[in-house]
């Protein structure tokens, strides 16, 4: 079974611009999830989705690597104690920056925690994400 | 539903069970407990235990013929896991799109 999700995107921006967007708390908070984050090895970060009637999903973890241009952190959803790993890697290309994203160790969970994880993803998460999407739209319109 | 997923994860958490399941998936016909234990160098008792766990997770069907039991793989429950993967596929696609929009807005 495939237990790694891989994504690639080519962004028409300089590598440092993209690096800032994925490592600086105020930028992460704008396009991703409101964040308490520092790109320092060992920093324990939290991402808190905007609240809704079902409460909110908090993602936390620890920064494992933050040397340009590789960012790695663990990813634990709410109280599931299930640890997966997210890795961002940037590379300069002729037309901007290639971003490679890997979300791994997905099969590295079992039993009750997996159930909790499914529940938080199937229910609460959808709401948190749609909340985030409208938040971002507002931000863009306001700007 | 909850119970089902718990059993599924228990079943696929063990490497030997994954190997047995894989052997059943690629086998052209059902395999007997004897055939499986020969192939994996595990006792019949051990195989029976693994098969039982796989059966409880819905990953294996068993047909009894005479004194022998024949096992068939059923990959359907893995769709549950697939659902999880699909969630994140979509999640990251959306987020990367947000990132692109963010960068374009910021630098325009």
gemmi code that builds the backbone of each chain (N, CA, C; Angstrom):
import gemmi

chains = {
    "A": [
        ("UNK", (0.830, -1.198, 0.000), (0.000, 0.000, 0.000), (0.870, 1.256, 0.000)),
        ("UNK", (0.446, 2.206, -0.749), (1.164, 3.467, -0.838), (0.925, 4.300, 0.424)),
        ("UNK", (1.986, 4.616, 1.142), (1.749, 5.409, 2.347), (2.437, 6.774, 2.280)),
        ("UNK", (2.668, 7.237, 1.072), (3.228, 8.578, 0.903), (2.370, 9.354, -0.087)),
        ("UNK", (2.027, 10.579, 0.290), (1.361, 11.462, -0.660), (2.420, 12.423, -1.173)),
        ("UNK", (2.520, 12.530, -2.472), (3.514, 13.435, -3.057), (2.831, 14.451, -3.951)),
        ("UNK", (3.234, 15.698, -3.790), (2.694, 16.769, -4.631), (3.842, 17.608, -5.153)),
        ("UNK", (3.657, 18.118, -6.342), (4.654, 19.021, -6.904), (3.960, 20.231, -7.496)),
        ("UNK", (4.596, 21.377, -7.353), (4.045, 22.566, -7.980), (5.203, 23.434, -8.444)),
        ("UNK", (5.061, 24.022, -9.616), (6.056, 24.982, -10.064), (5.471, 26.373, -9.881)),
        ("UNK", (6.143, 27.174, -9.074), (5.638, 28.497, -8.738), (6.506, 29.553, -9.415)),
        ("UNK", (5.818, 30.514, -9.961), (6.506, 31.548, -10.736), (7.068, 32.653, -9.829)),
        ("UNK", (7.803, 32.225, -8.808), (8.339, 33.175, -7.827), (9.727, 32.733, -7.393)),
        ("UNK", (10.507, 33.686, -6.898), (11.859, 33.368, -6.444), (11.812, 32.425, -5.245)),
        ("UNK", (12.854, 31.653, -5.106), (12.876, 30.609, -4.075), (12.719, 31.190, -2.656)),
        ("UNK", (13.307, 32.360, -2.385), (13.195, 32.938, -1.044), (11.784, 33.431, -0.729)),
        ("UNK", (11.083, 33.867, -1.763), (9.694, 34.300, -1.586), (8.840, 33.101, -1.170)),
        ("UNK", (9.056, 31.975, -1.844), (8.292, 30.763, -1.525), (8.708, 30.235, -0.145)),
        ("UNK", (9.999, 30.275, 0.128), (10.505, 29.805, 1.430), (9.865, 30.593, 2.570)),
        ("UNK", (9.779, 31.911, 2.413), (9.127, 32.730, 3.436), (7.663, 32.343, 3.614)),
        ("UNK", (6.997, 32.074, 2.511), (5.574, 31.735, 2.571), (5.325, 30.453, 3.359)),
        ("UNK", (6.277, 29.520, 3.311), (6.051, 28.246, 4.023), (6.718, 28.212, 5.403)),
        ("UNK", (7.509, 29.242, 5.749), (8.203, 29.196, 7.040), (7.841, 30.337, 7.990)),
        ("UNK", (7.291, 31.416, 7.495), (6.983, 32.552, 8.372), (5.544, 32.477, 8.859)),
        ("UNK", (5.390, 32.554, 10.194), (4.082, 32.351, 10.817), (2.997, 33.229, 10.198)),
        ("UNK", (3.302, 34.519, 10.000), (2.250, 35.412, 9.495), (1.848, 35.057, 8.060)),
        ("UNK", (2.788, 34.538, 7.289), (2.437, 34.138, 5.921), (1.694, 32.805, 5.899)),
        ("UNK", (2.174, 31.851, 6.710), (1.486, 30.552, 6.800), (0.030, 30.784, 7.232)),
        ("UNK", (-0.121, 31.707, 8.182), (-1.460, 31.980, 8.717), (-2.401, 32.542, 7.659)),
        ("UNK", (-1.850, 33.165, 6.641), (-2.687, 33.759, 5.606), (-3.198, 32.727, 4.605)),
        ("UNK", (-2.294, 31.890, 4.099), (-2.735, 30.982, 3.019), (-2.985, 29.551, 3.478)),
        ("UNK", (-2.425, 29.179, 4.647), (-2.538, 27.779, 5.071), (-3.495, 27.673, 6.249)),
        ("UNK", (-2.974, 27.666, 7.449), (-3.797, 27.581, 8.652), (-3.174, 28.544, 9.664)),
        ("UNK", (-4.002, 29.301, 10.410), (-3.437, 30.199, 11.419), (-2.411, 29.463, 12.286)),
        ("UNK", (-1.220, 30.034, 12.360), (-0.099, 29.256, 12.885), (0.696, 29.971, 13.961)),
        ("UNK", (1.170, 29.175, 14.893), (2.242, 29.588, 15.784), (3.426, 28.749, 15.322)),
        ("UNK", (4.318, 29.373, 14.592), (5.344, 28.583, 13.908), (6.667, 29.322, 13.838)),
        ("UNK", (7.734, 28.588, 14.037), (9.071, 29.138, 13.785), (9.880, 28.094, 13.047)),
        ("UNK", (10.563, 28.512, 12.011), (11.371, 27.572, 11.240), (12.702, 27.338, 11.948)),
        ("UNK", (12.597, 26.700, 13.120), (13.789, 26.360, 13.893), (13.667, 24.919, 14.305)),
        ("UNK", (14.753, 24.181, 14.144), (14.754, 22.779, 14.520), (14.366, 22.663, 15.991)),
        ("UNK", (13.408, 21.779, 16.282), (12.985, 21.557, 17.661), (11.799, 22.405, 18.096)),
        ("UNK", (11.432, 23.397, 17.275), (10.295, 24.258, 17.646), (8.993, 23.474, 17.596)),
        ("UNK", (8.208, 23.589, 18.673), (6.925, 22.892, 18.708), (5.836, 23.865, 18.245)),
        ("UNK", (5.330, 23.585, 17.071), (4.395, 24.513, 16.439), (2.940, 24.080, 16.664)),
        ("UNK", (2.014, 24.991, 16.430), (0.599, 24.619, 16.356), (-0.077, 25.352, 15.205)),
        ("UNK", (-0.904, 24.621, 14.501), (-1.792, 25.193, 13.497), (-3.207, 25.068, 14.065)),
        ("UNK", (-3.931, 26.167, 14.118), (-5.287, 26.111, 14.658), (-6.270, 26.591, 13.597)),
        ("UNK", (-7.117, 25.680, 13.146), (-8.109, 26.061, 12.139), (-9.117, 27.023, 12.747)),
        ("UNK", (-9.673, 27.924, 11.937), (-10.672, 28.870, 12.447), (-11.833, 28.112, 13.089)),
        ("UNK", (-12.352, 28.619, 14.209), (-13.407, 27.904, 14.929), (-14.728, 27.841, 14.152)),
        ("UNK", (-15.464, 26.788, 14.396), (-16.827, 26.686, 13.890), (-17.658, 25.986, 14.951)),
        ("UNK", (-18.923, 25.682, 14.637), (-19.815, 25.148, 15.681), (-19.373, 23.770, 16.195)),
        ("UNK", (-18.557, 23.092, 15.418), (-18.097, 21.772, 15.848), (-16.779, 21.840, 16.611)),
        ("UNK", (-16.374, 23.045, 16.930), (-15.064, 23.175, 17.556), (-14.025, 23.249, 16.467)),
        ("UNK", (-12.813, 23.042, 16.849), (-11.801, 23.229, 15.843), (-10.682, 22.224, 15.898)),
        ("UNK", (-10.065, 22.033, 14.766), (-8.992, 21.073, 14.706), (-7.658, 21.768, 14.932)),
        ("UNK", (-6.907, 21.228, 15.863), (-5.571, 21.750, 16.118), (-4.556, 20.720, 15.627)),
        ("UNK", (-3.628, 21.189, 14.852), (-2.547, 20.326, 14.397), (-1.277, 20.810, 15.078)),
        ("UNK", (-0.523, 19.877, 15.607), (0.721, 20.270, 16.253), (1.834, 19.329, 15.831)),
        ("UNK", (3.041, 19.700, 16.185), (4.172, 18.861, 15.835), (5.463, 19.577, 16.118)),
        ("UNK", (6.544, 18.978, 15.661), (7.856, 19.535, 15.942), (8.629, 19.714, 14.643)),
        ("UNK", (9.309, 20.835, 14.547), (10.130, 21.071, 13.358), (11.378, 20.203, 13.443)),
        ("UNK", (11.594, 19.397, 12.424), (12.734, 18.473, 12.417), (13.896, 19.020, 11.598)),
        ("UNK", (13.561, 19.795, 10.616), (14.590, 20.364, 9.751), (14.053, 21.663, 9.160)),
        ("UNK", (14.888, 22.693, 9.173), (14.442, 23.965, 8.617), (15.610, 24.713, 7.987)),
        ("UNK", (16.458, 23.968, 7.304), (17.568, 24.633, 6.623), (17.151, 24.845, 5.182)),
        ("UNK", (17.398, 26.073, 4.680), (16.937, 26.338, 3.320), (17.509, 25.302, 2.342)),
        ("UNK", (16.775, 24.676, 1.517), (15.355, 24.908, 1.352), (14.558, 23.614, 1.595)),
        ("UNK", (14.850, 23.032, 2.758), (14.118, 21.822, 3.142), (13.475, 22.053, 4.510)),
        ("UNK", (12.167, 21.893, 4.559), (11.429, 22.070, 5.805), (10.699, 20.765, 6.119)),
        ("UNK", (10.983, 20.209, 7.308), (10.327, 18.960, 7.706), (9.720, 19.138, 9.089)),
        ("UNK", (8.457, 18.772, 9.224), (7.870, 18.749, 10.567), (6.922, 17.582, 10.733)),
        ("UNK", (6.766, 17.180, 12.004), (5.798, 16.124, 12.284), (4.408, 16.759, 12.318)),
        ("UNK", (3.394, 15.933, 12.165), (2.022, 16.417, 11.968), (1.100, 15.540, 12.802)),
        ("UNK", (0.583, 16.123, 13.878), (-0.296, 15.350, 14.766), (-1.627, 16.079, 14.863)),
        ("UNK", (-2.711, 15.395, 14.496), (-4.020, 16.039, 14.512), (-4.670, 15.895, 15.876)),
        ("UNK", (-5.007, 17.034, 16.469), (-5.724, 17.094, 17.745), (-5.158, 16.111, 18.755)),
        ("UNK", (-6.010, 15.293, 19.347), (-5.546, 14.403, 20.404), (-5.302, 12.986, 19.901)),
        ("UNK", (-5.084, 12.848, 18.608), (-4.971, 11.497, 18.066), (-3.652, 10.823, 18.420)),
        ("UNK", (-2.633, 11.621, 18.732), (-1.294, 11.079, 19.028), (-0.718, 10.301, 17.847)),
        ("UNK", (-1.306, 10.475, 16.699), (-0.802, 9.783, 15.516), (0.121, 10.726, 14.769)),
        ("UNK", (1.355, 10.301, 14.639), (2.352, 11.185, 14.060), (2.644, 10.837, 12.604)),
        ("UNK", (2.396, 11.797, 11.732), (2.827, 11.642, 10.356), (3.868, 12.732, 10.080)),
        ("UNK", (4.469, 12.713, 8.919), (5.551, 13.655, 8.629), (5.277, 14.429, 7.347)),
        ("UNK", (5.492, 15.732, 7.422), (5.306, 16.587, 6.248), (6.659, 17.188, 5.864)),
        ("UNK", (6.988, 17.058, 4.601), (8.282, 17.573, 4.125), (8.082, 18.493, 2.924)),
        ("UNK", (8.628, 19.686, 3.019), (8.591, 20.652, 1.928), (10.004, 20.811, 1.391)),
        ("UNK", (10.150, 20.787, 0.094), (11.468, 20.955, -0.493), (11.373, 21.906, -1.675)),
        ("UNK", (12.262, 22.902, -1.702), (12.245, 23.884, -2.789), (13.502, 23.775, -3.634)),
        ("UNK", (13.342, 24.093, -4.886), (14.444, 23.976, -5.829), (14.266, 25.066, -6.895)),
        ("UNK", (15.312, 25.781, -7.184), (15.225, 26.823, -8.207), (15.175, 26.191, -9.595)),
        ("UNK", (14.255, 26.674, -10.413), (14.184, 26.200, -11.798), (14.264, 27.417, -12.718)),
        ("UNK", (14.290, 27.147, -14.019), (14.437, 28.247, -14.976), (13.262, 29.218, -14.902)),
        ("UNK", (12.064, 28.710, -14.566), (10.915, 29.617, -14.526), (10.375, 29.866, -13.124)),
        ("UNK", (11.198, 29.708, -12.106), (10.755, 30.015, -10.754), (11.263, 29.012, -9.747)),
        ("UNK", (10.322, 28.422, -9.022), (10.683, 27.509, -7.940), (9.835, 26.245, -8.029)),
        ("UNK", (10.519, 25.112, -7.944), (9.766, 23.863, -7.883), (9.580, 23.494, -6.421)),
        ("UNK", (8.324, 23.262, -6.046), (8.008, 22.869, -4.685), (7.612, 21.392, -4.677)),
        ("UNK", (8.278, 20.614, -3.843), (7.887, 19.213, -3.682), (7.404, 19.013, -2.262)),
        ("UNK", (6.248, 18.410, -2.144), (5.648, 18.167, -0.837), (5.458, 16.668, -0.641)),
        ("UNK", (5.840, 16.188, 0.526), (5.620, 14.776, 0.848), (4.952, 14.650, 2.202)),
        ("UNK", (3.865, 13.915, 2.247), (3.211, 13.622, 3.527), (3.328, 12.118, 3.721)),
        ("UNK", (4.152, 11.710, 4.685), (4.474, 10.284, 4.781), (4.149, 9.688, 6.145)),
        ("UNK", (4.432, 8.403, 6.257), (4.164, 7.607, 7.464), (2.672, 7.488, 7.747)),
        ("UNK", (1.892, 7.557, 6.693), (0.449, 7.518, 6.861), (-0.035, 6.157, 7.374)),
        ("UNK", (0.652, 5.094, 6.990), (0.218, 3.772, 7.470), (0.779, 3.470, 8.855)),
        ("UNK", (1.482, 4.460, 9.416), (2.144, 4.265, 10.694), (1.195, 4.526, 11.869)),
        ("UNK", (0.026, 3.985, 11.797), (-0.926, 4.152, 12.880), (-1.812, 2.927, 12.959)),
        ("UNK", (-2.406, 2.695, 14.100), (-3.230, 1.492, 14.264), (-4.242, 1.690, 15.382)),
        ("UNK", (-5.237, 0.849, 15.361), (-6.185, 0.775, 16.473), (-7.039, 2.013, 16.665)),
        ("UNK", (-7.306, 2.318, 17.912), (-8.246, 3.377, 18.269), (-7.857, 4.728, 17.681)),
        ("UNK", (-6.565, 5.002, 17.682), (-6.124, 6.304, 17.202), (-6.538, 6.505, 15.752)),
        ("UNK", (-6.477, 5.429, 14.989), (-6.865, 5.530, 13.591), (-8.331, 5.918, 13.467)),
        ("UNK", (-9.135, 5.363, 14.351), (-10.564, 5.668, 14.329), (-10.783, 7.152, 14.620)),
        ("UNK", (-10.121, 7.617, 15.656), (-10.260, 9.026, 16.029), (-9.838, 9.908, 14.861)),
        ("UNK", (-8.792, 9.478, 14.198), (-8.277, 10.258, 13.090), (-9.290, 10.337, 11.954)),
        ("UNK", (-9.873, 9.187, 11.638), (-10.884, 9.160, 10.590), (-12.037, 10.090, 10.927)),
        ("UNK", (-12.439, 10.021, 12.183), (-13.588, 10.824, 12.570), (-13.289, 12.299, 12.445)),
        ("UNK", (-12.113, 12.696, 12.918), (-11.813, 14.118, 12.865), (-11.669, 14.581, 11.422)),
        ("UNK", (-11.200, 13.690, 10.552), (-11.046, 14.108, 9.168), (-12.374, 14.129, 8.419)),
        ("UNK", (-13.189, 13.124, 8.675), (-14.417, 13.040, 7.898), (-15.449, 14.068, 8.317)),
        ("UNK", (-15.454, 14.411, 9.597), (-16.447, 15.357, 10.092), (-15.898, 16.763, 10.195)),
        ("UNK", (-15.259, 17.011, 11.329), (-14.821, 18.360, 11.669), (-13.940, 19.037, 10.643)),
        ("UNK", (-13.103, 18.239, 10.014), (-12.153, 18.842, 9.096), (-12.791, 19.535, 7.919)),
        ("UNK", (-13.789, 18.890, 7.348), (-14.451, 19.492, 6.189), (-14.906, 20.902, 6.535)),
        ("UNK", (-15.481, 21.015, 7.736), (-15.982, 22.314, 8.167), (-14.860, 23.315, 8.367)),
        ("UNK", (-13.802, 22.843, 8.994), (-12.688, 23.740, 9.245), (-12.085, 24.223, 7.937)),
        ("UNK", (-12.017, 23.335, 6.975), (-11.408, 23.717, 5.710), (-12.278, 24.680, 4.924)),
        ("UNK", (-13.588, 24.412, 4.914), (-14.447, 25.343, 4.187), (-14.439, 26.706, 4.877)),
        ("UNK", (-14.307, 26.676, 6.215), (-14.175, 27.929, 6.956), (-12.930, 28.674, 6.535)),
        ("UNK", (-11.876, 27.925, 6.361), (-10.598, 28.522, 5.984), (-10.662, 29.115, 4.582)),
        ("UNK", (-11.317, 28.386, 3.701), (-11.420, 28.848, 2.319), (-12.138, 30.192, 2.248)),
        ("UNK", (-13.246, 30.307, 2.997), (-13.969, 31.585, 2.952), (-13.162, 32.693, 3.624)),
        ("UNK", (-12.416, 32.312, 4.656), (-11.549, 33.277, 5.330), (-10.531, 33.841, 4.335)),
        ("UNK", (-9.945, 32.929, 3.561), (-8.935, 33.365, 2.600), (-9.537, 34.251, 1.516)),
        ("UNK", (-10.739, 33.880, 1.088), (-11.408, 34.690, 0.070), (-11.621, 36.110, 0.572)),
        ("UNK", (-12.071, 36.215, 1.824), (-12.279, 37.527, 2.432), (-10.998, 38.330, 2.448)),
        ("UNK", (-9.939, 37.654, 2.864), (-8.644, 38.319, 2.973), (-8.215, 38.891, 1.627)),
        ("UNK", (-8.378, 38.059, 0.599), (-7.961, 38.472, -0.737), (-8.810, 39.653, -1.220)),
        ("UNK", (-10.135, 39.531, -0.983), (-11.030, 40.607, -1.404), (-10.747, 41.898, -0.664)),
        ("UNK", (-10.470, 41.742, 0.641), (-10.202, 42.926, 1.454), (-8.898, 43.601, 1.011)),
        ("UNK", (-7.930, 42.770, 0.605), (-6.646, 43.327, 0.200), (-6.768, 43.874, -1.214)),
    ],
    "B": [
        ("UNK", (-18.973, 0.526, 12.135), (-18.051, 1.275, 11.277), (-16.706, 1.462, 11.984)),
        ("UNK", (-16.755, 1.979, 13.216), (-15.526, 2.184, 13.980), (-14.781, 0.888, 14.183)),
        ("UNK", (-15.553, -0.107, 14.574), (-14.992, -1.403, 14.867), (-14.300, -1.983, 13.643)),
        ("UNK", (-14.938, -1.785, 12.508), (-14.427, -2.293, 11.244), (-13.045, -1.711, 10.941)),
        ("UNK", (-12.941, -0.412, 11.123), (-11.669, 0.236, 10.801), (-10.575, -0.193, 11.770)),
        ("UNK", (-10.949, -0.322, 13.037), (-9.971, -0.774, 14.027), (-9.398, -2.130, 13.643)),
        ("UNK", (-10.288, -3.031, 13.236), (-9.847, -4.374, 12.846), (-8.976, -4.338, 11.597)),
        ("UNK", (-9.366, -3.475, 10.699), (-8.599, -3.355, 9.461), (-7.170, -2.891, 9.751)),
        ("UNK", (-7.055, -1.882, 10.601), (-5.720, -1.374, 10.900), (-4.892, -2.380, 11.680)),
        ("UNK", (-5.557, -3.106, 12.539), (-4.858, -4.158, 13.279), (-4.327, -5.194, 12.270)),
        ("UNK", (-5.167, -5.529, 11.318), (-4.792, -6.558, 10.348), (-3.616, -6.139, 9.478)),
        ("UNK", (-3.613, -4.886, 9.039), (-2.541, -4.491, 8.116), (-1.310, -3.944, 8.832)),
        ("UNK", (-1.370, -3.867, 10.160), (-0.222, -3.345, 10.911), (0.932, -4.347, 10.958)),
        ("UNK", (0.632, -5.629, 10.771), (1.652, -6.666, 10.900), (2.250, -7.038, 9.537)),
        ("UNK", (3.585, -6.995, 9.419), (4.222, -7.257, 8.123), (3.952, -8.665, 7.579)),
        ("UNK", (3.930, -9.668, 8.459), (3.666, -11.032, 8.000), (2.264, -11.136, 7.419)),
        ("UNK", (1.316, -10.513, 8.091), (-0.057, -10.548, 7.575), (-0.171, -9.816, 6.245)),
        ("UNK", (0.576, -8.732, 6.123), (0.561, -8.029, 4.836), (1.106, -8.926, 3.732)),
        ("UNK", (2.179, -9.688, 4.074), (2.762, -10.605, 3.092), (1.778, -11.706, 2.707)),
        ("UNK", (1.117, -12.263, 3.704), (0.135, -13.318, 3.434), (-0.992, -12.766, 2.565)),
        ("UNK", (-1.464, -11.590, 2.926), (-2.541, -10.960, 2.160), (-2.092, -10.717, 0.723)),
        ("UNK", (-0.877, -10.243, 0.584), (-0.340, -9.988, -0.754), (-0.268, -11.275, -1.584)),
        ("UNK", (0.191, -12.361, -0.937), (0.273, -13.657, -1.626), (-1.112, -14.098, -2.098)),
        ("UNK", (-2.138, -13.830, -1.277), (-3.507, -14.203, -1.652), (-4.027, -13.330, -2.791)),
        ("UNK", (-3.624, -12.065, -2.789), (-4.078, -11.150, -3.847), (-3.512, -11.584, -5.197)),
        ("UNK", (-2.218, -11.956, -5.205), (-1.599, -12.291, -6.495), (-1.822, -13.748, -6.908)),
        ("UNK", (-2.323, -14.582, -5.989), (-2.599, -15.984, -6.332), (-3.760, -16.045, -7.326)),
        ("UNK", (-3.641, -16.927, -8.304), (-4.704, -17.015, -9.308), (-5.925, -17.755, -8.775)),
        ("UNK", (-5.705, -18.599, -7.760), (-6.854, -19.274, -7.153), (-6.709, -19.209, -5.635)),
        ("UNK", (-7.733, -19.674, -4.950), (-7.691, -19.660, -3.486), (-6.543, -20.537, -2.982)),
        ("UNK", (-5.942, -20.138, -1.877), (-4.860, -20.922, -1.287), (-5.345, -21.580, -0.007)),
        ("UNK", (-4.907, -22.825, 0.186), (-5.274, -23.500, 1.429), (-4.322, -23.076, 2.541)),
        ("UNK", (-4.761, -23.335, 3.769), (-3.909, -23.016, 4.928), (-2.557, -23.741, 4.791)),
        ("UNK", (-2.607, -24.994, 4.311), (-1.372, -25.766, 4.129), (-0.439, -25.089, 3.138)),
        ("UNK", (-0.988, -24.668, 2.000), (-0.173, -23.999, 0.988), (0.468, -22.727, 1.540)),
        ("UNK", (-0.315, -21.983, 2.301), (0.216, -20.726, 2.857), (1.337, -21.031, 3.852)),
        ("UNK", (1.122, -22.013, 4.709), (2.155, -22.290, 5.719), (3.426, -22.838, 5.070)),
        ("UNK", (3.301, -23.568, 3.953), (4.500, -24.003, 3.228), (5.246, -22.819, 2.638)),
        ("UNK", (4.480, -21.916, 2.068), (5.066, -20.768, 1.376), (5.785, -19.818, 2.341)),
        ("UNK", (5.286, -19.711, 3.555), (5.837, -18.719, 4.473), (6.673, -19.297, 5.602)),
        ("UNK", (6.790, -20.626, 5.625), (7.592, -21.230, 6.665), (7.090, -20.818, 8.065)),
        ("UNK", (5.775, -20.809, 8.207), (5.156, -20.570, 9.516), (4.303, -21.808, 9.810)),
        ("UNK", (4.104, -22.108, 11.083), (3.276, -23.268, 11.436), (1.828, -23.050, 10.977)),
        ("UNK", (1.129, -24.124, 10.788), (-0.303, -24.050, 10.433), (-1.061, -23.210, 11.444)),
        ("UNK", (-0.673, -23.418, 12.703), (-1.332, -22.689, 13.792), (-1.134, -21.176, 13.630)),
        ("UNK", (0.102, -20.821, 13.309), (0.423, -19.405, 13.105), (-0.350, -18.816, 11.947)),
        ("UNK", (-0.381, -19.538, 10.836), (-1.112, -19.079, 9.656), (-2.600, -18.932, 9.986)),
        ("UNK", (-3.140, -19.923, 10.667), (-4.563, -19.898, 11.028), (-4.896, -18.641, 11.824)),
        ("UNK", (-3.994, -18.277, 12.730), (-4.199, -17.094, 13.555), (-4.191, -15.808, 12.700)),
        ("UNK", (-3.197, -15.733, 11.825), (-3.118, -14.554, 10.945), (-4.349, -14.463, 10.036)),
        ("UNK", (-4.739, -15.618, 9.491), (-5.891, -15.651, 8.588), (-7.157, -15.208, 9.318)),
        ("UNK", (-7.260, -15.623, 10.571), (-8.438, -15.250, 11.357), (-8.509, -13.724, 11.512)),
        ("UNK", (-7.371, -13.121, 11.789), (-7.326, -11.656, 11.933), (-7.689, -10.972, 10.616)),
        ("UNK", (-7.166, -11.519, 9.526), (-7.488, -10.963, 8.197), (-8.972, -11.137, 7.883)),
        ("UNK", (-9.508, -12.287, 8.285), (-10.926, -12.567, 8.036), (-11.814, -11.593, 8.816)),
        ("UNK", (-11.429, -11.343, 10.064), (-12.200, -10.407, 10.898), (-12.193, -8.993, 10.327)),
        ("UNK", (-11.105, -8.665, 9.638), (-11.003, -7.337, 9.023), (-11.725, -7.296, 7.674)),
        ("UNK", (-12.215, -8.461, 7.247), (-12.908, -8.538, 5.957), (-11.968, -8.622, 4.778)),
        ("UNK", (-10.683, -8.883, 5.052), (-9.705, -8.924, 3.957), (-9.579, -10.309, 3.341)),
        ("UNK", (-10.145, -11.323, 4.022), (-10.044, -12.688, 3.525), (-11.395, -13.406, 3.686)),
        ("UNK", (-11.768, -14.150, 2.645), (-12.934, -15.039, 2.722), (-12.439, -16.470, 2.816)),
        ("UNK", (-13.108, -17.276, 3.600), (-12.686, -18.666, 3.736), (-13.783, -19.614, 3.254)),
        ("UNK", (-13.374, -20.563, 2.398), (-14.259, -21.638, 1.954), (-13.762, -22.949, 2.531)),
        ("UNK", (-14.621, -23.651, 3.220), (-14.194, -24.947, 3.746), (-14.600, -26.048, 2.769)),
        ("UNK", (-13.615, -26.846, 2.359), (-13.879, -27.995, 1.493), (-13.276, -29.225, 2.134)),
        ("UNK", (-14.145, -30.099, 2.619), (-13.655, -31.275, 3.337), (-12.904, -30.833, 4.577)),
        ("UNK", (-11.655, -31.295, 4.698), (-10.886, -30.959, 5.890), (-10.024, -29.718, 5.693)),
        ("UNK", (-10.017, -29.202, 4.454), (-9.130, -28.073, 4.175), (-9.916, -26.773, 4.036)),
        ("UNK", (-9.281, -25.706, 4.469), (-9.895, -24.390, 4.318), (-9.145, -23.597, 3.251)),
        ("UNK", (-9.881, -23.011, 2.336), (-9.274, -22.230, 1.254), (-9.540, -20.739, 1.448)),
        ("UNK", (-8.486, -19.949, 1.232), (-8.580, -18.517, 1.511), (-8.535, -17.683, 0.232)),
        ("UNK", (-9.423, -16.714, 0.165), (-9.481, -15.750, -0.935), (-9.263, -14.339, -0.411)),
        ("UNK", (-8.535, -13.537, -1.149), (-8.326, -12.151, -0.722), (-9.503, -11.273, -1.140)),
        ("UNK", (-9.773, -10.270, -0.326), (-10.792, -9.279, -0.652), (-10.237, -7.896, -0.301)),
        ("UNK", (-9.939, -7.136, -1.313), (-9.245, -5.857, -1.076), (-10.189, -4.693, -0.751)),
        ("UNK", (-11.490, -4.961, -0.797), (-12.469, -3.880, -0.616), (-12.273, -3.011, 0.637)),
        ("UNK", (-12.039, -3.641, 1.807), (-11.921, -2.797, 3.017), (-10.791, -1.782, 2.944)),
        ("UNK", (-9.831, -2.036, 2.088), (-8.722, -1.083, 1.984), (-9.194, 0.254, 1.436)),
        ("UNK", (-10.400, 0.248, 0.908), (-10.982, 1.513, 0.438), (-11.100, 2.523, 1.563)),
        ("UNK", (-11.296, 2.013, 2.793), (-11.380, 2.901, 3.953), (-10.089, 3.692, 4.108)),
        ("UNK", (-8.996, 2.959, 3.946), (-7.686, 3.594, 4.055), (-7.509, 4.575, 2.898)),
        ("UNK", (-7.969, 4.115, 1.770), (-7.898, 4.936, 0.575), (-8.613, 6.276, 0.767)),
        ("UNK", (-9.717, 6.215, 1.500), (-10.504, 7.409, 1.779), (-9.636, 8.445, 2.499)),
        ("UNK", (-8.861, 7.944, 3.434), (-7.970, 8.813, 4.209), (-6.936, 9.465, 3.287)),
        ("UNK", (-6.343, 8.627, 2.443), (-5.344, 9.129, 1.487), (-5.989, 10.184, 0.586)),
        ("UNK", (-7.205, 9.870, 0.124), (-7.907, 10.798, -0.779), (-8.143, 12.142, -0.104)),
        ("UNK", (-8.487, 12.077, 1.199), (-8.705, 13.318, 1.933), (-7.478, 14.205, 1.834)),
        ("UNK", (-6.320, 13.618, 2.102), (-5.106, 14.418, 2.093), (-4.664, 14.819, 0.700)),
        ("UNK", (-4.940, 13.989, -0.287), (-4.645, 14.373, -1.674), (-5.353, 15.689, -1.985)),
        ("UNK", (-6.640, 15.728, -1.625), (-7.454, 16.915, -1.865), (-6.991, 18.089, -1.014)),
        ("UNK", (-6.702, 17.789, 0.247), (-6.256, 18.795, 1.203), (-5.016, 19.524, 0.670)),
        ("UNK", (-4.019, 18.765, 0.251), (-2.771, 19.381, -0.229), (-2.968, 20.084, -1.566)),
        ("UNK", (-3.782, 19.505, -2.435), (-4.079, 20.195, -3.705), (-4.666, 21.580, -3.430)),
        ("UNK", (-5.637, 21.613, -2.519), (-6.286, 22.890, -2.174), (-5.280, 23.867, -1.578)),
        ("UNK", (-4.455, 23.352, -0.659), (-3.504, 24.221, 0.026), (-2.452, 24.772, -0.935)),
        ("UNK", (-1.987, 23.924, -1.837), (-0.971, 24.397, -2.779), (-1.558, 25.430, -3.728)),
        ("UNK", (-2.826, 25.249, -4.046), (-3.514, 26.260, -4.866), (-3.607, 27.583, -4.098)),
        ("UNK", (-3.931, 27.486, -2.807), (-3.967, 28.677, -1.949), (-2.609, 29.377, -1.931)),
        ("UNK", (-1.564, 28.568, -1.838), (-0.205, 29.121, -1.791), (0.104, 29.891, -3.068)),
        ("UNK", (-0.264, 29.284, -4.175), (-0.008, 29.930, -5.459), (-0.775, 31.259, -5.563)),
        ("UNK", (-2.035, 31.219, -5.184), (-2.856, 32.442, -5.214), (-2.268, 33.505, -4.298)),
        ("UNK", (-1.841, 33.055, -3.122), (-1.255, 33.965, -2.134), (-0.016, 34.660, -2.703)),
        ("UNK", (0.858, 33.856, -3.298), (2.104, 34.410, -3.850), (1.819, 35.370, -5.004)),
        ("UNK", (0.865, 34.999, -5.837), (0.530, 35.857, -6.978), (-0.060, 37.190, -6.514)),
        ("UNK", (-0.908, 37.141, -5.497), (-1.534, 38.360, -4.977), (-0.498, 39.260, -4.320)),
        ("UNK", (0.347, 38.630, -3.521), (1.348, 39.351, -2.749), (2.360, 40.064, -3.650)),
        ("UNK", (2.713, 39.412, -4.733), (3.788, 39.940, -5.572), (3.308, 40.600, -6.858)),
        ("UNK", (2.001, 40.831, -6.937), (1.513, 41.432, -8.169), (1.553, 42.957, -8.067)),
    ],
}
model = gemmi.Model(1)
for chain_id, residues in chains.items():
    chain = gemmi.Chain(chain_id)
    for i, (resn, *xyz) in enumerate(residues, 1):
        res = gemmi.Residue()
        res.name, res.seqid = resn, gemmi.SeqId(i, " ")
        for name, pos in zip(("N", "CA", "C"), xyz):
            atom = gemmi.Atom()
            atom.name, atom.element = name, gemmi.Element(name[0])
            atom.pos, atom.b_iso = gemmi.Position(*pos), 0.0
            res.add_atom(atom)
        chain.add_residue(res)
    model.add_chain(chain)
structure = gemmi.Structure()
structure.add_model(model)
structure.setup_entities()
